[in-house]
Amino acid sequence: MEKPRAEACPNCSELLYKPGPIDFGASIFGRDIDFPKIISREQTHFLRCPGCSMFVLMQPAAAPARGFGFEIHPSRKFFEKIPG
């Protein structure tokens, strides 16, 4: 199994969240203080960087032992405002 790694913001390089995938349920419903809240718009997901306040594009990912989570999208795109 691949060792979890810390993810940095593609804009400012500050850590976005602790190592490992973000737990979907805990993040969407704000029940886990270790993970930031995922913002979902239609089929697109974003996470706000605590350092630069940019919205980082995320994608669904498998989370070992939890089933489902999020990771930074391979494009590493970020936005000043959520596209809409």
Backbone bond lengths (Angstrom), bond angles and torsions (degrees), N, CA, C in turn:
res aa  C-N    CA-C-N  psi(-1)  N-CA   C-N-CA  omega(-1)  CA-C   N-CA-C  phi
1 M - - - 1.440 - - 1.526 108.86 -
2 E 1.338 115.88 138.03 1.456 121.31 179.77 1.530 110.34 -70.32
3 K 1.339 115.43 137.16 1.460 120.44 179.69 1.531 109.53 -72.97
4 P 1.357 118.70 131.62 1.463 120.44 178.87 1.526 110.80 -61.11
5 R 1.334 116.85 148.82 1.457 121.16 179.33 1.527 109.58 -128.48
6 A 1.317 114.98 155.71 1.459 119.85 176.51 1.526 108.37 -73.50
7 E 1.318 117.06 141.59 1.461 121.45 179.51 1.516 109.89 -106.50
8 A 1.331 115.81 130.14 1.465 121.26 179.71 1.525 110.42 -103.63
9 C 1.318 115.84 151.44 1.467 122.25 176.93 1.528 108.79 -62.88
10 P 1.344 118.37 133.68 1.460 120.17 178.71 1.536 112.54 -68.74
11 N 1.328 117.53 -14.10 1.462 121.01 -179.77 1.527 112.46 -93.27
12 C 1.347 117.53 -54.99 1.473 120.58 -173.22 1.532 114.05 -110.01
13 S 1.307 118.52 -6.52 1.468 125.46 179.11 1.528 114.69 70.28
14 E 1.330 118.23 10.17 1.466 120.52 174.30 1.531 108.78 -77.29
15 L 1.348 116.47 147.38 1.462 119.65 179.90 1.525 110.63 -63.91
16 L 1.339 115.09 132.90 1.457 121.05 -179.50 1.527 111.89 -83.99
17 Y 1.319 116.17 -37.22 1.458 121.39 -177.47 1.511 108.50 -162.39
18 K 1.323 116.41 169.85 1.454 119.78 -179.43 1.533 110.45 -67.94
19 P 1.328 118.50 160.26 1.467 121.04 -177.31 1.524 113.07 -56.83
20 G 1.336 115.08 146.67 1.450 122.02 178.54 1.514 111.11 103.49
21 P 1.324 117.44 162.97 1.459 121.02 -179.84 1.532 111.40 -65.42
22 I 1.310 116.12 151.82 1.459 121.57 176.03 1.523 108.40 -78.92
23 D 1.317 117.11 133.10 1.457 121.66 178.27 1.523 109.12 -74.02
24 F 1.334 116.89 121.25 1.461 123.15 -175.48 1.524 112.82 -56.82
25 G 1.309 117.17 -56.46 1.464 121.09 -176.31 1.516 112.81 -62.07
26 A 1.312 117.60 -45.80 1.461 121.84 -178.59 1.523 110.70 -64.86
27 S 1.322 117.26 -37.01 1.453 120.54 -177.40 1.527 111.84 -75.80
28 I 1.309 117.38 -46.35 1.470 120.99 -178.53 1.523 110.72 -61.43
29 F 1.329 117.18 -41.09 1.463 120.45 -175.69 1.529 113.14 -96.18
30 G 1.349 117.59 4.54 1.450 121.62 176.22 1.516 114.76 64.66
31 R 1.330 117.58 31.66 1.463 121.31 -175.97 1.521 114.09 -97.00
32 D 1.302 118.31 -1.75 1.460 120.75 -177.72 1.518 109.07 -127.82
33 I 1.329 117.35 112.49 1.464 120.88 -176.62 1.528 112.80 -72.09
34 D 1.341 118.06 -13.86 1.464 120.99 179.01 1.525 112.58 -77.63
35 F 1.311 117.22 -16.41 1.456 121.12 -177.19 1.525 110.50 -121.44
36 P 1.328 117.83 137.30 1.466 120.15 176.55 1.520 110.88 -71.04
37 K 1.310 116.50 161.95 1.464 121.40 -179.05 1.522 110.41 -78.08
38 I 1.325 116.37 132.29 1.460 122.81 175.02 1.526 107.78 -83.93
39 I 1.320 116.58 132.76 1.462 122.11 177.92 1.524 106.94 -102.33
40 S 1.319 117.47 121.31 1.468 121.68 -177.61 1.525 110.46 -111.63
41 R 1.315 115.62 131.44 1.459 123.36 175.20 1.520 106.77 -128.50
42 E 1.334 115.39 110.51 1.462 122.29 -176.02 1.526 109.62 54.82
43 Q 1.331 119.03 -114.67 1.469 121.82 -178.87 1.531 112.14 -104.07
44 T 1.338 117.60 14.63 1.453 122.03 -177.09 1.515 109.99 -116.37
45 H 1.339 117.59 142.45 1.460 122.56 -175.53 1.530 109.80 -125.67
46 F 1.336 115.97 141.38 1.464 122.17 -178.20 1.518 110.45 -133.81
47 L 1.326 114.91 156.11 1.455 121.99 174.40 1.529 106.15 -132.67
48 R 1.327 117.27 131.52 1.468 120.54 -178.54 1.529 109.51 -85.80
49 C 1.327 116.17 128.33 1.463 121.62 179.58 1.529 109.80 -71.95
50 P 1.338 117.83 130.64 1.459 119.92 178.63 1.528 112.82 -71.07
51 G 1.327 117.93 -17.73 1.459 121.60 -177.54 1.518 114.03 -87.76
52 C 1.337 116.98 -53.04 1.468 121.09 -174.20 1.529 113.08 -110.53
53 S 1.329 117.96 -4.58 1.471 124.31 178.95 1.530 114.24 67.14
54 M 1.326 117.60 14.50 1.466 120.58 174.96 1.524 108.93 -77.51
55 F 1.328 116.32 154.60 1.461 122.05 177.04 1.527 108.25 -96.07
56 V 1.324 116.51 116.23 1.464 122.77 -176.84 1.527 109.04 -94.29
57 L 1.337 116.52 130.28 1.457 122.64 179.19 1.528 109.82 -68.93
58 M 1.336 116.64 130.79 1.462 122.83 -179.13 1.521 109.43 -119.73
59 Q 1.336 115.69 164.11 1.464 120.94 175.61 1.518 109.36 -137.63
60 P 1.347 117.31 151.20 1.465 120.28 176.66 1.526 110.28 -63.09
61 A 1.341 115.87 147.95 1.469 121.41 179.44 1.524 109.04 -150.37
62 A 1.314 115.67 154.20 1.462 120.46 175.74 1.522 108.83 -69.78
63 A 1.326 116.34 138.52 1.467 121.50 179.43 1.522 107.85 -121.19
64 P 1.339 117.84 114.28 1.459 120.37 -179.19 1.526 111.37 -54.85
65 A 1.306 116.16 134.34 1.461 125.59 177.73 1.525 113.06 70.28
66 R 1.323 119.04 -8.77 1.467 120.54 178.90 1.519 111.13 -118.92
67 G 1.320 116.96 -19.16 1.449 121.12 174.10 1.518 116.08 95.90
68 F 1.340 117.94 -45.29 1.456 120.03 -172.75 1.517 110.15 -150.68
69 G 1.324 117.29 139.47 1.454 121.16 179.42 1.517 110.45 -157.76
70 F 1.337 116.91 -160.56 1.451 122.49 -179.86 1.523 110.25 -133.60
71 E 1.334 115.29 155.54 1.459 122.28 173.73 1.524 107.36 -144.77
72 I 1.331 116.91 165.14 1.456 120.30 178.04 1.528 109.38 -63.67
73 H 1.322 116.55 135.26 1.463 122.39 178.42 1.530 109.19 -61.34
74 P 1.335 118.85 142.50 1.470 121.26 -178.83 1.537 114.20 -57.40
75 S 1.328 117.91 -24.05 1.468 120.47 179.33 1.528 111.71 -72.20
76 R 1.356 117.11 -19.35 1.469 124.05 -179.41 1.523 112.32 56.72
77 K 1.350 115.97 32.72 1.462 120.85 179.42 1.527 110.76 -76.58
78 F 1.322 114.87 150.13 1.460 121.02 174.22 1.527 108.12 -143.43
79 F 1.334 115.81 155.63 1.451 122.11 -173.65 1.524 110.82 -134.94
80 E 1.345 115.57 149.70 1.459 120.51 175.81 1.529 109.58 -73.72
81 K 1.343 116.27 -37.99 1.460 122.88 175.65 1.513 107.46 -126.79
82 I 1.319 116.04 155.82 1.464 119.52 176.60 1.528 107.99 -69.99
83 P 1.333 117.95 124.49 1.464 120.35 179.20 1.530 110.48 -61.01
84 G 1.280 116.14 140.88 1.450 116.63 -179.42 1.435 111.48 -162.64
